[in-house]
Amino acid sequence: MATLFETLSKKIPDWRYEAKQIIDEKGDHVISNVTVQQAYGGMRGVKGLVCDTSAVSADKGLIIRGIPLLDITHILPEEVFHLLLTGELPEDDALKDLQAQLTEHADVPDYVWDVLKSMPADSHPMVMFNTAILVMEKESIFRQKYDEGVPKQEYWKAILEDAIRLVAKLPAIGAGVYRIRFNKGELISPDKTLDWGANFAHMLGIPDPEGILKKLMRLYLMLHCDHEGGNVSAFSGLTVASALSDPYYAVSAGLNGLAGPLHGLANQECLKFVLEIKDHFNGSPSVEDLKQFVWDRLNSGRVIPGYGHAVLRCPDPRFTAFVNFGKENIKDDPVFDIVKNLFDVVPPVLKEQGKAKNPWPNVDASSGSLLYHFGMTEFSFYTVLFSISRAMGMVSQMVINRALGMPITRPKSITAEWLKENA
């Protein structure tokens, strides 16, 4: 049995060799041309990063280490963490070893709770969550090792240690933010007999007699784990990490980007739209009534939240996974029924309208409805769940980037005057 550390120790020399070979053989090859429109348009579509943990295919959606997402929706978040880091699913002993490490480091320092409880009562949950991560920066193994003069080739080992310790604490921090911010009572300690995702559900304190919420949290935290290196949260976090800021600084920075309404907050807007439909019709409308409602909204110049994606040209596989979960576990819920029916109604309408390049739903179109079903009606907390999961992908990329000796991120900017004269 090889532990996570041992697996990475074996693979990293090969990865370093492969990266050197690619640079030596293809270093002068052009992989992207940048237009003025792209320079002004958020660099959309510009190929300028290397990310091996995941890729997004227009026709298949999210692919984790070469595996289409829908092929691995049954695995635990801990397994996808191992997959992101190594390119391999863990064997049973390796999984148990990783779970043991996460359990060992699950307890949150008391000073973190002191800080969170002293924050304004109306603080946004994402502010509280990201503050908790930043406050723990003093715990960084990497900062300690760097100050001691650890060789550059060994950076990844300390980053991995930080990554495991940080990821281990995120469920307790997230659940603690939920209970503090929304007056849910005393904090609930981790149950060291539970896996990472189930433990998060346990610490939320939401009644779950049949264990279905635990199943949902395992799925939720697995599905949101990574999405290439160029999304706002990953790119922001990796940019900060490239300056050799430790993972506490870098993850907090990245998740501040996730807090934006064009990124992690989108699921809130989608659920508000579904609830608007429910209130308008006093329940789940017929397919024909729903179709007319969608047309009326489009004709008034408004968009359909949750439909359309910058990259995908197919239904987001994360949406599909959530809908499949709902069909198996949720009955007679008008909110989830509307979500299901929107999938039948919206794409044909958008195709007929002819304006949308991609009429298919993204993950945000379904995720909020499942949380709402289980009584988590505090919309502003939803992005914290997203953050707990996405941190796994961010720290995995940080470990790999330090192992490969990637330099500080420093793209060149140009002025409008330069464009006028040279473009």
Sequence and secondary structure as in RCSB ss.txt:
>XXXX:A:sequence
MATLFETLSKKIPDWRYEAKQIIDEKGDHVISNVTVQQAYGGMRGVKGLVCDTSAVSADKGLIIRGIPLLDITHI
LPEEVFHLLLTGELPEDDALKDLQAQLTEHADVPDYVWDVLKSMPADSHPMVMFNTAILVMEKESIFRQKYDEGV
PKQEYWKAILEDAIRLVAKLPAIGAGVYRIRFNKGELISPDKTLDWGANFAHMLGIPDPEGILKKLMRLYLMLHC
DHEGGNVSAFSGLTVASALSDPYYAVSAGLNGLAGPLHGLANQECLKFVLEIKDHFNGSPSVEDLKQFVWDRLNS
GRVIPGYGHAVLRCPDPRFTAFVNFGKENIKDDPVFDIVKNLFDVVPPVLKEQGKAKNPWPNVDASSGSLLYHFG
MTEFSFYTVLFSISRAMGMVSQMVINRALGMPITRPKSITAEWLKENA
>XXXX:A:secstr
   HHHHHHHHHHHHHHHHHHHHHHHTT       HHHHHTTTTT       SEEEETTTEEEETTEEGGGSTTS
 HHHHHHHHHHSS   HHHHHHHHHHHHHT    HHHHHHHHHS TT  HHHHHHHHHHHGGGG HHHHHHHHT 
 GGGHHHHHHHHHHHHHHHHHHHHHHHHHHHTT  S     TTS HHHHHHHHHT   TTSHHHHHHHHHHHHTS
   S SHHHHHHHHHHHTT  HHHHHHHHHHHHTSTTTTTHHHHHHHHHHHHHHHHTS   HHHHHHHHHHHHHT
T   TTB  SS SS  HHHHHHHHHHHHH  S HHHHHHHHHHHHHHHHHHHHT  S  SB THHHHHHHHHHTT
   GGGHHHHHHHHHHHHHHHHHHHHHHTT          HHHHHHH 
